[in-house]
Amino acid sequence: MMNDFIQAGYTVVGTENNENKLLSFLKENYPNVIRDTEINIEELKAVLGLPIDEKVNGYGLNFVGRNFARAKYAQKTEKELRLNTTLSKNIDTTGNLVLKGDNLDSLKILKNHYSGKIKCIYIDPPYNTKSEEFVYPDKFDKEETEVLGLANLSESDFARMDFSFKTKQSHNGWLAFMYPRLLLARDLLSKEGVIFISIDDNEQANLKLLCDDIFGEENFSSSIIINSTPNARNYGHVAKMHEYCLMYCKDLYSTETYELVDEKRTFKYSDSVGEFNIHPLYNSDESFHIGNRKNLYYPFYIDINSGDKDNFYKISLEKNEVYTKEVYPPLSSKNKIQFVWRWGKEKASKNLNIEITGYLTEENEFRIVRKMRHTSKIARSIFQDSSFSGRKGTAEVEGLFENKVFDYPKPLQLLKTVLNIGAEENDIILDFFAGSGTTGHAVMQLNAEDGGNRKFILCQLDEPIKKDKPAYKFCIDNNLPPVISSITIERLKRAGEKIAKEIEEDNSKNGMFEEHKKQAPDLGYTVFDSTEAPKLKVDDKGQIAITENDTDAMSRIYNMIFTVGLDEPTQVPEEVVKDCIYKIGNHYYITNSQKITSDDYSSAIKNGKVFIDGWTASLNGTLQNYKEDVKIVF
């Protein structure tokens, strides 16, 4: 059907696979292709989609099913979204999303609009422990391997993959499951973005190698140790108290992370603005040097006659008869690498003698220093406070539900800390293993505390809850489907109500005037279900037809918005013609196009860009007259 529109001269949107857009950016987007300045031909073939052999005799980065997993990443999803107004909250105003369904499909749907836009990702994937009984969940059979182009897969190789994928706690199956999802996560991260992944000893070593491969080992930032079980049981040879949280950057040199509040910090100096400590303005990391940061290497000039009692001196970026002493960043003492400044010239010019100043050291050397006023510090690699414990997470969920409805939920403080490190107040946060919904709760809580406007996107499978679990009874008693996503959404609902109540009580206690009252943050979310996308089939008479699809008109419009990628999917489109034409700004989205008139087409084309739902369009009729002015979306 797509080919029919293409051959008829229409521009078609939504036919791209996950590889095509990035092939010319191998170094930036596929660091696993280039190692030690050499190209890995097998990796390049996989990226390019060329015929490949499924190697099954390796381990680690050559795990059984790796090429199959790579092909799953590139495969176009056969799912689409259906708007769920019943479960959504504040749909007209919210900027948050909840996508129910397989996260592999959800990530592919998100990619069109959100590629390169997500600042921070946190995930808590399956740990592949004995109690979880993890089994590879993605579609795998002989037909699927052929569809994915694994042309040279022998019967014995297929049998080994089949065995690995069906075996409980298989490292190969777990890696093949994670691989395409992490590839998509990397696509979604902004250049400044970071990803945090919780894990324990069962797969930590494998996950580290996998992330080195996907994100580039040069973009590894930290393996954070979390004191998750402070009161470890007296069991085994060594009582286990911790888990890990791996942190990777999309591009280490571009990533900016943020310091955490340090309430114990004291200050040595003060000025008219307030108290402060000082820190050199030059960057003491040898990775940043004049060879790769030339724009951060420039001189300051000091007025050597302006010193005060604390040895601070006035500075300028221009040399004249007053500012005569030239100061550059120093060389590193170890390797004599030329350091550079942390700030560019423009930012420095706005902060001269306010936040940066000259300073005469005890060694009688002039330096440029930054005034550090805030009570904060760089995050440490060990999170040992009791607020990070698993018991704390369990207590928080029980407090909201009055029941233990989720096993091992992550504590709120862990997510708040991670988000404070990796995201700012207006960033988008993604969690595609949403579970109990802690990430969404943390986003709303942080926004309530600091007035931020962070937005969350949560993805959660409708995973059935076992009948012997308290969560199953909770769902049945509350007329909810007994699936994990019900707990995710109910957590968001109850956490939002709790936050709103706390803000209302605080405003009432303080007796504030209306204009000074604290406003509740965005406590809403738009929920989408996953459903089968339309596809072509051959009927009993050999005729090609579209599979039956009962997706409503508004959901078809939202699917177009996700696919086209020009407008925020959280925006509510304005109705122009009921069940047919909707718009956001000057972008017109049309479904059921056979029902609209020439005047409707002409008006939309005159006022903006027009996108037509290809699954409800026909080559016959009015549409033929406007092929040069519209784009068909599949």
C-alpha positions, 0 to 999 in steps of 0.5 A: 500500500505504501508503494502504491502511494510512492508510485503515484507520486506522493511523499510518504512518511514513516517507512524508515527503519532504525538504521538508515538515518545514522549510517553516515555518523558511525563514530558518533552514533555507533561507537562499537563499529570503531575500536582503536581507530580500526573498523570492525567489519562484522559490526559495520555489516550489522549496522548496514543491514548486510547479510550476516552469519549468526555466530553462536560460539562466543560469550560476552560481546559475542553472546548467542543471538547478538545479530538476531538482537541487532536485527530486532532493533532495526525491525519496524514495530508492528504496534501502534498506540490507542489513547486511553482517556479513562486511565489518563489524568489532566490530559488537556494540560499534562506533559507526561506520558505513560505507554503500556505495552512491550517497551521494545515497541514503545521505544521505537514509537517514541524514537521518531519524535524524541530521538536526541531529546531525552536528557536522563534515562533511568531503568531497573531491568530484570536482574535475571535472578533465580527468583525472577525466572527470566526467560527471553520474551521477544518473538523468536522462531524460524520464520522470525529469523528469516524475516530479520535477514539472518540468511546463513543461520544453520539448523544447529545454530538455530537450535542453540539459540532456541535453547538459550532463549528458552532456558531460565536465567540464560545470560545469552537470553538476557543480553539478547533482550537488553541489546536492542532496548539499550540501542534504542535508549542511546538513540533517544538520549540527547548529546548531553544525556545520561543513562542510569541502570540498576543491576546486581551481581547476576548481570553486572559484569555482562551489562558493563561489557554490553554498555561499553559496546553500545555507548562506548567505553569512553562514555562510562561515567561511574558504577555507583554502589547503593547500600540497598540492604543495610541489615544484610542477612547472616548468609553465605560467605559474605553478607551482600549489602549492595547493588549497582547503578551503572552510569553512562553518558551519550557523549562524555565531553558534552554531558553536564551533570549537576551537584547535590546539596551538601548541608554540612558545607561551610564557607571561608569567604564572603562578599556583598552577594554572600558567602562562598568558597573558591575553586580554580576556573581551569579544568583539571581533567587532562581529557579536556585540553587545548587540543580538543577545547581551543575555545576554552583557552584564552587569557585573563588580565589582572589589576595587580594593584587591586588586591584586598585582604583575602588576596582577591584581585580584579580581572578583565578580558582586555589588556590595558594600562590597568589590567596588565598581568596575563593569566592562562590556565596552567599545565598539568603537573604530571604530563604537562598537558595544557589545561583549559578553562571551564567557561567560555569567553562569553560566560566569563565576560558576564561574570567578571569580578562577580562570580569569577575573580583573580586570586594570589596563591600562597605560592605567589602565583596568580590564578583565576578562581570561581566563587562557589556559593551553593551548598553542593558537591559532586555526587559520590560513587557510594550511596550509603544513606538508609533512605536508599534501602530497599526497605524504604522503597517498600515502606513508601509503596505500602504507605500509598497503597496500604498494602505490599503490592510490589516486590522490591520497589526502588526508593524515592530518594534513589530516583530523586538523587539520580535525577538531580545528578542527570537532569535539570528542572525542565528536562525529559526523563524516561523510564522504560521499565517503569514497574511500581512507578517510582520514577514518575513519582520522583519527577512529580515530587522534585517539581513540587519541591523546587518548582521545576517542570520536569516531564516523565515518559514511562513504559510498562508491559501489561505483565500479568500479576500472579494470583497469589500476590497481594497486588492481584487482590488489590487490582481485583478489589479496585476493578483494575486489570491484574497487570503491573501497569495497573500498579504503575498508573495507580501509584502515579495517581495516588502520589499525585493526590498526596503531593497536591494535599501536602501543598494545600495543607502547607499553603493553609498553614502558612496563611499566605496571600493567594499570589504567594501560595505554592502551585501544584506541579504537573500531576497528570499523565496521558496513557496510551495502550498498545495495539496491533497496527494495520497491515496488508493481508491477502484474503481467500480470493487473493485480494490484498486488503487492510486488516481490520482495525478499530482504532478511533480517529483521535488515536489515529491522529496521535499515531501520526503525531508520533510518526511525523515527529514535529509536534509534542505528542502530549499536546491535545490536537484541535478539532477542525472536522470531527473524526477527520481533521485535527491541527496543532499550530499550522500542522494539519493531521487528517484521518478518514480522508475520504470523508472530507471535501475539496474545500477542507483540503484547500483550507488546510493546505492554504493554512499549513502543512498537511499530513494524511493517514495512509491507512484510511486514505484512498488513491481514488477521489479528491486526494488525487488533486492534492498529491503535491501538497500533502504527505502520506503517513504510515 
